[in-house]
Amino acid sequence: MTSTLRRRPAQRRSVERVERMLDECALLLDEVGYEALTTKEVARRAEVPIGTFYQFFQDKQGLVRALARRNLDAFLARIIDRIPQADLGHWTDLVDLAIDEFVDMKRTTPGFAVVDFGEILLAPGGPSVEGSRRALDGTQENNVVVAERLRALTLELLDAPVGPGLDRALLVAVEAADAVLKLAFRADPRGDALLIAECKHLVRRYLADHLP
């Protein structure tokens, strides 16, 4: 997977600056959208010189890609953090937990309604900016990367059969969930509850043929 940063921050001050720029990017995506987002405004609000911005990011696309990577890491961390307190009697409960966390991030995480895991949306639920389907990794589509990260989590938590069958099933599940959840957020900016429930039902029933 290629890096989204021109160079990695080594010192604490640099790490804090990069995080501030990502935070301000997320807030601005909610306020003005992707098309009106500018590197100059991100740098101004993060209180860093514009030259510092370009030390770490090539352009606003690179900035947004880094935000998407951070979002994916945060999503997986939230799932892992929730598991010890969750009453997971069956792997289907993990499906529900993952979808609930994604929906909650859509509702509460700055910028996530515009950019979740790479694809840039012009409005809740779509349409997307052309060329943003490979934002996480220039060699693979975003959902492939997401499915790979979920595969690692699935193998760690479940007694799942390793092999191309599981890989394919997780990719199909991610694609299906992505499509239905986009529909849910087109129907209602907060996410249509009935469609979210249908998404859970669809993924659980589909994966039942692939997981023990």
MARPA-375148 format. One record per residue: x, y, z negated of N, C-alpha, C in turn. Coordinates in pm, 1 decimal. Example, Ala and Ser with C-alpha at 12.3 -4.5 7.8 and 13.67 -1.06 7.14 Angstrom:
BEGIN
1319.0_-569.0_-780.0_1230.0_-450.0_-780.0_1320.0_-330.0_-780.0
1285.0_-225.0_-708.0_1367.0_-106.0_-714.0_1290.0_3.0_-787.0
END
This chain:
BEGIN
84.9_-119.4_0.0_0.0_0.0_0.0_88.5_124.5_0.0
64.1_215.6_87.1_145.7_335.5_98.2_110.4_434.8_-11.5
207.7_516.5_-49.0_185.9_615.2_-153.8_112.6_736.3_-98.2
33.3_800.4_-185.0_-36.8_922.0_-144.6_43.2_1046.3_-180.9
151.8_1030.1_-255.4_233.8_1143.0_-299.0_359.4_1154.8_-214.2
399.6_1278.4_-186.3_525.7_1299.7_-114.6_642.3_1258.3_-204.1
631.2_1286.2_-332.0_727.7_1236.4_-429.4_655.6_1218.7_-561.7
700.3_1123.0_-638.6_635.9_1093.8_-766.2_689.4_1187.7_-874.7
600.8_1243.3_-957.5_646.9_1330.2_-1065.7_724.3_1250.1_-1169.1
841.4_1299.2_-1205.9_927.3_1227.1_-1300.1_918.2_1285.6_-1440.4
908.1_1416.6_-1448.9_904.1_1481.7_-1578.5_760.4_1500.3_-1624.6
742.8_1511.1_-1756.1_608.9_1526.9_-1812.3_538.5_1650.6_-1755.9
613.7_1758.2_-1741.3_553.9_1881.8_-1688.5_501.0_1860.0_-1547.4
575.4_1786.5_-1465.5_532.3_1759.0_-1328.6_409.4_1668.8_-1327.1
407.7_1568.6_-1413.6_291.0_1480.3_-1423.5_167.1_1561.0_-1459.8
180.6_1650.6_-1556.0_67.2_1733.4_-1598.0_20.2_1824.1_-1485.4
112.6_1877.7_-1407.2_74.8_1962.9_-1294.2_-2.8_1884.1_-1188.7
45.2_1764.2_-1157.6_-23.9_1680.8_-1059.4_-164.9_1647.1_-1108.5
-177.3_1612.5_-1236.1_-309.5_1579.9_-1290.6_-402.2_1701.0_-1287.7
-348.7_1819.2_-1315.2_-431.4_1940.6_-1308.4_-479.9_1965.7_-1167.1
-392.6_1945.0_-1069.7_-433.2_1964.3_-930.7_-541.4_1864.5_-890.7
-530.2_1741.5_-935.8_-633.6_1642.2_-906.2_-764.1_1678.1_-976.6
-754.9_1724.7_-1100.8_-875.6_1765.9_-1173.7_-946.6_1880.2_-1102.5
-870.3_1980.0_-1059.6_-931.5_2095.5_-993.1_-986.0_2056.6_-855.7
-917.2_1967.0_-788.5_-967.7_1916.1_-660.5_-1104.5_1853.0_-680.1
-1119.6_1770.0_-783.3_-1247.0_1703.0_-809.7_-1357.5_1804.2_-837.4
-1328.0_1904.9_-918.9_-1428.3_2006.0_-951.1_-1469.3_2084.8_-826.0
-1371.5_2119.4_-743.4_-1400.5_2196.0_-622.5_-1480.9_2114.1_-521.1
-1457.7_1984.0_-515.6_-1537.0_1900.7_-425.1_-1684.8_1909.0_-460.0
-1716.1_1911.4_-589.9_-1855.9_1926.6_-631.7_-1908.4_2066.3_-602.2
-1821.7_2166.1_-615.6_-1866.1_2304.9_-602.4_-1881.8_2348.4_-456.7
-1784.6_2313.1_-372.0_-1784.3_2366.7_-235.6_-1785.0_2258.7_-128.2
-1761.4_2131.5_-165.0_-1755.3_2025.1_-65.7_-1616.2_2011.7_-5.5
-1598.4_1906.4_70.9_-1465.8_1876.7_125.2_-1423.0_1978.4_230.9
-1512.8_2016.3_320.4_-1473.8_2102.3_432.6_-1425.6_2239.1_386.6
-1482.6_2290.9_277.0_-1442.1_2422.6_227.1_-1328.0_2415.0_126.0
-1286.1_2295.0_91.5_-1174.5_2277.9_-2.1_-1045.1_2327.0_61.9
-966.5_2404.9_-13.8_-838.2_2453.5_37.9_-726.9_2425.4_-62.3
-609.2_2402.5_-10.4_-494.3_2377.9_-97.8_-461.3_2502.5_-179.8
-482.0_2618.0_-120.8_-451.9_2743.3_-190.2_-538.0_2758.5_-314.5
-668.5_2726.5_-302.6_-758.3_2741.1_-416.8_-729.2_2635.6_-523.2
-696.4_2515.1_-481.0_-659.5_2411.1_-577.8_-537.7_2455.4_-658.4
-436.2_2506.3_-589.6_-314.6_2550.4_-658.2_-344.2_2667.2_-752.1
-427.9_2761.7_-705.8_-460.7_2878.4_-788.7_-530.0_2835.3_-917.2
-628.2_2747.9_-904.9_-704.6_2706.5_-1022.7_-624.0_2615.0_-1114.1
-532.2_2540.3_-1055.7_-445.9_2454.5_-1138.2_-329.6_2532.6_-1197.8
-317.3_2658.5_-1157.4_-212.2_2747.6_-1207.3_-73.5_2693.7_-1176.1
-57.7_2654.5_-1049.7_73.9_2610.9_-1002.4_105.0_2687.0_-873.4
231.3_2715.1_-845.9_266.3_2779.4_-719.1_229.4_2690.2_-601.6
191.8_2750.9_-489.4_154.3_2671.9_-372.6_270.8_2585.3_-326.0
392.2_2633.5_-347.8_508.9_2552.8_-312.1_515.6_2424.5_-393.4
471.8_2431.4_-518.2_469.0_2312.0_-602.9_367.3_2212.1_-549.7
254.1_2264.5_-502.2_153.8_2174.6_-442.7_217.2_2092.6_-330.9
288.3_2158.7_-242.0_344.2_2089.2_-126.0_466.8_2004.3_-160.6
519.0_2019.0_-280.4_621.7_1925.6_-324.6_563.3_1785.5_-343.6
435.8_1780.3_-383.9_373.8_1652.7_-418.3_272.6_1604.4_-314.7
207.8_1694.3_-244.3_104.4_1656.5_-148.1_133.5_1718.8_-12.1
116.1_1641.1_92.4_142.7_1693.1_226.1_36.8_1793.1_269.3
-87.9_1767.9_230.9_-199.6_1852.6_269.5_-319.6_1816.2_183.4
-436.0_1873.4_213.9_-552.0_1844.3_129.1_-598.7_1700.2_147.0
-572.8_1641.0_264.5_-607.5_1500.0_282.4_-527.3_1411.9_186.1
-399.2_1443.9_171.1_-316.1_1368.7_77.4_-362.6_1385.7_-65.6
-405.8_1506.0_-99.7_-457.9_1533.2_-232.9_-583.0_1450.0_-260.2
-674.7_1448.9_-164.1_-799.7_1375.6_-181.6_-774.7_1224.8_-185.9
-679.2_1178.6_-106.9_-643.4_1036.2_-112.4_-591.1_999.0_-250.6
-509.6_1085.2_-308.6_-458.0_1059.5_-443.2_-571.6_1058.5_-544.8
-668.4_1146.5_-527.2_-784.7_1147.6_-616.3_-862.8_1017.1_-603.3
-878.4_967.8_-481.3_-950.0_842.2_-460.0_-877.6_726.0_-528.0
-744.3_724.4_-518.4_-666.0_620.3_-585.8_-688.8_628.0_-737.6
-687.5_749.9_-790.0_-709.2_767.0_-934.1_-849.5_721.0_-972.3
-947.3_748.7_-886.6_-1084.2_705.0_-913.8_-1094.0_552.8_-919.6
-1028.3_485.3_-826.8_-1033.5_339.5_-825.5_-966.9_282.5_-950.9
-853.0_338.3_-989.1_-786.5_293.0_-1111.3_-876.3_314.9_-1232.9
-943.1_429.8_-1236.9_-1031.0_461.4_-1349.9_-1150.5_366.8_-1354.5
-1206.1_333.2_-1238.6_-1320.0_241.9_-1230.5_-1283.0_104.9_-1286.3
-1170.4_51.4_-1243.3_-1127.4_-79.5_-1290.9_-1095.0_-75.2_-1440.1
-1034.7_33.7_-1486.7_-1003.0_47.1_-1629.1_-1130.6_52.3_-1712.6
-1233.3_118.6_-1660.6_-1360.2_126.3_-1733.8_-1422.7_-12.3_-1747.1
-1416.6_-91.1_-1641.8_-1470.5_-226.7_-1648.4_-1396.9_-307.7_-1755.2
-1264.5_-302.9_-1750.9_-1183.4_-378.8_-1846.3_-1210.0_-332.9_-1990.0
-1225.2_-202.8_-2009.7_-1249.9_-149.4_-2143.8_-1387.0_-190.8_-2196.9
-1483.9_-205.2_-2106.2_-1619.8_-239.1_-2147.7_-1636.5_-387.0_-2183.0
-1556.3_-472.0_-2124.4_-1576.5_-616.5_-2137.1_-1575.6_-666.0_-2282.0
-1481.3_-622.0_-2367.6_-1480.8_-675.1_-2504.5_-1608.8_-644.8_-2582.4
-1673.1_-531.2_-2553.5_-1794.5_-494.0_-2625.6_-1922.3_-541.7_-2555.3
-1909.7_-583.5_-2430.9_-2027.4_-624.6_-2354.9_-2064.9_-769.0_-2388.4
-2192.9_-795.2_-2380.4_-2243.0_-930.7_-2405.2_-2249.6_-1003.5_-2271.2
-2135.4_-1057.1_-2228.5_-2125.5_-1122.1_-2098.4_-2145.1_-1272.5_-2114.9
-2266.9_-1316.3_-2099.4_-2295.3_-1457.5_-2111.8_-2272.3_-1534.7_-1984.0
-2260.4_-1461.3_-1872.6_-2247.7_-1525.6_-1741.1_-2176.9_-1427.9_-1648.8
-2114.6_-1479.6_-1541.6_-2041.8_-1389.5_-1452.1_-2133.9_-1286.9_-1386.8
-2262.6_-1317.4_-1376.7_-2356.0_-1221.0_-1317.6_-2364.6_-1093.7_-1402.4
-2340.6_-1108.3_-1533.9_-2340.0_-989.6_-1619.8_-2224.3_-897.1_-1584.4
-2114.3_-954.2_-1535.2_-2000.5_-873.2_-1492.7_-2034.8_-793.2_-1366.9
-2112.8_-852.4_-1277.6_-2160.6_-780.2_-1159.1_-2241.8_-658.3_-1201.4
-2335.4_-680.7_-1294.3_-2419.1_-569.9_-1340.9_-2334.3_-461.2_-1406.4
-2236.6_-502.8_-1486.9_-2151.1_-406.4_-1555.1_-2074.2_-321.8_-1454.2
-2018.4_-386.2_-1351.3_-1940.0_-313.5_-1251.4_-2026.6_-212.7_-1176.0
-2146.8_-254.3_-1137.7_-2235.6_-163.3_-1065.1_-2279.8_-49.3_-1155.8
-2308.7_-79.7_-1282.3_-2347.5_26.3_-1376.5_-2235.1_128.3_-1394.5
-2111.3_81.5_-1401.4_-1999.0_173.5_-1417.8_-1982.5_261.6_-1294.1
-1999.0_202.0_-1176.5_-1988.2_280.4_-1052.8_-2096.9_387.8_-1048.5
-2219.7_348.7_-1080.8_-2330.9_444.4_-1079.1_-2307.5_555.6_-1180.0
-2258.7_520.4_-1298.1_-2232.3_622.3_-1399.8_-2123.9_718.7_-1353.2
-2021.8_667.6_-1285.0_-1918.1_756.1_-1232.1_-1974.8_847.6_-1124.4
-2064.8_794.9_-1040.9_-2129.3_879.3_-939.9_-2204.6_994.7_-1004.7
-2262.9_967.9_-1120.1_-2345.2_1068.3_-1187.5_-2264.9_1165.3_-1271.9
-2150.1_1123.0_-1324.8_-2082.0_1202.5_-1426.9_-1938.8_1242.9_-1394.9
-1868.7_1169.5_-1309.8_-1728.1_1198.9_-1284.1_-1715.0_1308.8_-1179.3
-1646.7_1419.1_-1210.4_-1631.9_1527.7_-1112.7_-1575.6_1478.0_-980.5
-1637.0_1522.4_-871.4_-1589.6_1491.4_-737.2_-1625.7_1353.5_-686.0
-1672.3_1263.7_-773.8_-1694.4_1124.6_-734.8_-1811.2_1110.0_-637.4
-1906.1_1201.2_-642.6_-2018.0_1195.6_-548.2_-1972.7_1226.1_-406.2
-1861.0_1296.9_-392.8_-1807.6_1332.9_-261.1_-1700.0_1234.4_-216.8
-1609.8_1198.9_-309.6_-1501.7_1104.7_-280.6_-1495.8_1004.0_-395.2
-1534.5_879.0_-367.1_-1522.6_778.8_-472.8_-1392.6_701.1_-456.1
-1392.3_602.9_-362.5_-1272.6_522.3_-341.4_-1214.0_544.8_-202.3
-1215.9_668.5_-157.8_-1149.8_701.3_-32.6_-1238.0_767.4_70.7
-1354.5_710.4_95.1_-1441.4_767.4_197.6_-1494.5_902.1_151.3
-1485.5_1001.8_238.3_-1526.9_1137.2_205.0_-1667.1_1159.4_260.0
-1760.2_1193.6_171.0_-1899.2_1211.9_210.2_-1931.8_1361.2_220.0
-2006.6_1395.1_322.7_-2048.9_1534.4_339.5_-2169.5_1566.7_253.7
-2241.2_1461.7_208.7_-2356.6_1476.0_121.0_-2370.9_1345.2_44.3
-2440.7_1345.9_-71.3_-2458.5_1220.7_-144.9_-2516.2_1110.0_-56.8
-2448.3_996.5_-53.7_-2494.5_885.5_28.0_-2448.7_889.7_172.3
-2377.2_993.5_212.3_-2329.3_1003.4_350.3_-2392.3_1121.1_421.9
-2355.3_1149.1_546.3_-2257.0_1078.2_629.1_-2113.4_1104.9_582.1
-2019.4_1030.8_639.5_-1880.5_1042.5_595.7_-1798.2_1121.2_696.5
-1687.3_1174.6_649.6_-1593.3_1246.3_735.7_-1521.0_1144.8_823.2
-1512.9_1174.8_950.8_-1447.2_1083.4_1044.2_-1302.1_1060.1_1002.1
-1261.5_933.9_1005.7_-1123.9_900.0_972.6_-1097.9_874.4_826.6
-1201.2_884.2_741.4_-1178.3_867.0_597.7_-1201.6_724.1_549.6
-1233.9_632.8_639.6_-1258.0_493.9_598.6_-1128.4_420.1_565.9
-1014.0_480.2_598.5_-884.8_420.2_564.5_-803.2_514.4_477.0
-870.2_586.2_390.6_-802.5_687.4_310.0_-715.3_627.8_200.4
-755.3_515.8_142.8_-676.5_455.4_35.8_-545.5_398.2_87.0
-552.8_340.5_206.2_-437.0_273.4_264.7_-451.1_285.1_416.0
-356.6_350.1_480.0_-367.9_373.2_623.1_-375.2_248.2_707.6
-343.1_131.9_650.8_-342.9_7.7_728.4_-468.4_-75.9_707.7
-549.2_-43.8_606.6_-669.0_-121.4_576.8_-785.6_-28.9_544.9
-907.5_-78.0_566.7_-1023.7_0.0_528.3_-1035.5_4.4_375.9
-1100.0_109.2_327.4_-1110.8_130.1_183.4_-1171.9_9.6_112.1
-1280.3_-45.5_167.6_-1347.9_-155.8_100.1_-1261.7_-281.6_93.5
-1169.1_-297.5_186.0_-1076.4_-410.1_179.5_-985.6_-394.0_57.6
-937.5_-272.4_36.5_-851.2_-244.8_-78.9_-929.0_-266.3_-208.5
-1052.4_-216.3_-213.0_-1135.3_-233.0_-333.1_-1159.2_-380.9_-360.5
-1191.5_-457.4_-255.8_-1216.5_-600.6_-272.9_-1092.3_-672.1_-324.2
-974.7_-632.6_-275.8_-850.3_-694.2_-322.4_-826.4_-666.4_-470.9
-853.6_-543.9_-513.5_-836.0_-510.0_-655.1_-937.5_-584.9_-741.1
-1060.6_-598.9_-693.6_-1162.5_-673.1_-767.9_-1131.1_-822.1_-769.9
-1066.9_-871.0_-664.2_-1027.3_-1011.9_-660.5_-930.6_-1042.9_-773.4
-832.2_-955.8_-793.4_-735.5_-976.6_-900.6_-805.5_-979.4_-1036.3
-902.7_-890.3_-1054.1_-978.1_-885.8_-1179.3_-1063.7_-1011.0_-1195.5
-1124.6_-1055.5_-1086.2_-1209.0_-1174.2_-1089.9_-1128.4_-1298.7_-1126.0
-1012.5_-1314.3_-1066.1_-928.6_-1430.6_-1094.8_-879.6_-1429.5_-1239.4
-859.6_-1310.9_-1294.3_-812.6_-1299.1_-1431.9_-922.8_-1335.1_-1531.6
-1046.8_-1297.2_-1499.9_-1155.8_-1311.2_-1596.3_-1238.1_-1438.3_-1578.4
-1244.0_-1490.0_-1454.5_-1332.3_-1602.0_-1425.9_-1253.7_-1722.8_-1375.9
-1311.8_-1837.0_-1393.1_-1254.0_-1959.2_-1338.1_-1300.9_-1971.7_-1192.9
-1249.4_-1882.3_-1110.3_-1294.9_-1873.8_-971.5_-1201.7_-1950.2_-879.5
-1256.0_-2013.5_-775.9_-1172.2_-2087.9_-681.0_-1088.5_-1993.8_-595.4
-957.0_-2010.6_-599.0_-867.2_-1925.3_-521.5_-869.0_-1969.6_-375.8
-872.1_-1872.7_-285.6_-866.8_-1908.5_-144.6_-935.7_-1805.8_-58.0
-927.8_-1823.0_73.9_-986.8_-1726.2_166.3_-1138.1_-1715.1_152.7
-1202.7_-1821.4_104.8_-1347.9_-1815.1_88.0_-1388.5_-1710.7_-13.5
-1317.9_-1708.9_-126.5_-1346.7_-1608.8_-229.1_-1311.5_-1469.3_-178.8
-1198.5_-1456.1_-110.9_-1157.9_-1325.8_-57.4_-1266.0_-1269.7_34.5
-1314.9_-1352.9_123.8_-1418.0_-1311.2_219.0_-1548.0_-1276.3_146.8
-1584.2_-1358.3_48.3_-1708.1_-1333.8_-24.9_-1703.7_-1201.4_-100.2
-1590.6_-1171.0_-163.3_-1579.5_-1044.8_-236.4_-1584.0_-925.7_-142.6
-1523.2_-938.6_-25.4_-1528.8_-829.4_70.9_-1672.4_-806.1_117.1
-1744.9_-914.2_147.1_-1885.3_-900.7_188.2_-1967.0_-838.0_75.6
-1941.5_-880.1_-48.3_-2015.8_-825.1_-161.4_-1989.5_-676.2_-177.6
-1863.0_-636.0_-162.4_-1828.6_-493.7_-174.2_-1894.4_-413.2_-62.7
-1889.6_-463.8_59.9_-1952.2_-394.2_172.6_-2102.9_-380.6_151.3
-2166.2_-488.7_105.1_-2311.6_-485.7_84.2_-2348.4_-388.3_-26.7
-2274.3_-395.2_-138.3_-2302.5_-304.3_-249.0_-2281.3_-159.3_-207.6
-2176.2_-133.6_-131.7_-2147.0_1.1_-83.6_-2264.0_55.8_-1.4
-2315.9_-26.4_88.9_-2425.5_17.6_175.7_-2553.1_45.2_95.9
-2587.3_-44.8_4.7_-2711.3_-27.6_-71.5_-2700.8_89.3_-169.3
-2584.3_105.9_-231.8_-2569.0_217.7_-324.9_-2568.0_351.3_-251.7
-2513.3_354.2_-130.9_-2525.4_477.3_-51.1_-2672.1_509.1_-26.8
-2749.4_407.1_6.2_-2892.9_425.6_26.6_-2959.0_478.5_-100.2
-2920.3_424.7_-215.5_-2978.5_467.8_-342.6_-2951.1_615.5_-369.7
-2830.7_662.0_-333.7_-2796.8_801.4_-360.3_-2844.7_895.9_-249.6
-2879.9_840.3_-133.7_-2949.8_922.9_-34.5_-3093.7_944.4_-77.1
-3152.9_842.3_-135.6_-3293.0_851.9_-178.2_-3308.7_943.6_-298.6
-3207.1_948.6_-384.2_-3213.7_1027.9_-506.9_-3070.6_1066.1_-544.6
-3040.9_1195.2_-559.6_-2904.3_1236.2_-593.8_-2851.8_1171.8_-722.2
-2941.0_1127.2_-809.9_-2899.7_1058.7_-931.1_-2892.1_907.5_-912.5
-2932.0_860.8_-795.6_-2932.5_718.2_-768.0_-3068.8_658.4_-797.1
-3136.3_609.6_-694.6_-3268.7_551.0_-710.6_-3258.5_421.7_-793.3
-3328.5_417.5_-907.3_-3315.5_305.1_-1000.6_-3359.0_172.3_-938.8
-3463.4_173.8_-859.1_-3511.2_49.9_-798.6_-3411.9_-3.6_-696.2
-3352.4_84.5_-620.1_-3252.5_40.2_-522.3_-3125.0_-8.9_-591.0
-3088.4_53.7_-701.7_-2972.7_5.7_-777.3_-3000.0_-135.4_-830.2
-3121.9_-157.9_-878.3_-3158.9_-291.5_-924.9_-3154.1_-392.7_-810.2
-3198.2_-352.0_-691.8_-3192.8_-440.5_-575.3_-3048.5_-472.8_-537.4
-2960.3_-374.6_-553.5_-2818.3_-396.8_-524.9_-2762.0_-505.2_-616.0
-2792.8_-496.7_-743.9_-2746.0_-598.3_-837.6_-2798.6_-736.0_-798.6
-2927.4_-742.2_-767.2_-2991.0_-868.8_-730.3_-2925.1_-927.5_-605.6
-2900.9_-843.7_-507.1_-2840.1_-888.7_-381.7_-2701.4_-947.9_-406.3
-2617.2_-875.8_-481.9_-2479.3_-920.2_-504.0_-2477.1_-1047.2_-588.1
-2560.4_-1052.5_-691.5_-2563.8_-1172.6_-775.1_-2604.3_-1295.3_-694.2
-2709.6_-1281.7_-614.8_-2758.6_-1396.5_-538.1_-2657.2_-1441.6_-433.3
-2591.4_-1344.6_-370.3_-2493.4_-1379.1_-267.2_-2372.6_-1450.1_-328.4
-2318.0_-1395.2_-436.2_-2197.9_-1452.7_-496.3_-2224.4_-1585.2_-567.4
-2350.3_-1615.4_-593.4_-2383.5_-1742.2_-659.2_-2336.1_-1861.8_-579.5
-2322.7_-1847.2_-450.3_-2274.2_-1957.9_-366.4_-2122.0_-1969.1_-367.4
-2053.8_-1872.4_-429.5_-1907.4_-1869.1_-422.7_-1838.2_-1872.5_-558.5
-1913.3_-1846.5_-666.4_-1854.3_-1846.6_-799.0_-1919.5_-1952.6_-885.4
-1844.3_-2014.0_-978.7_-1901.3_-2118.5_-1062.4_-2001.2_-2063.4_-1161.9
END
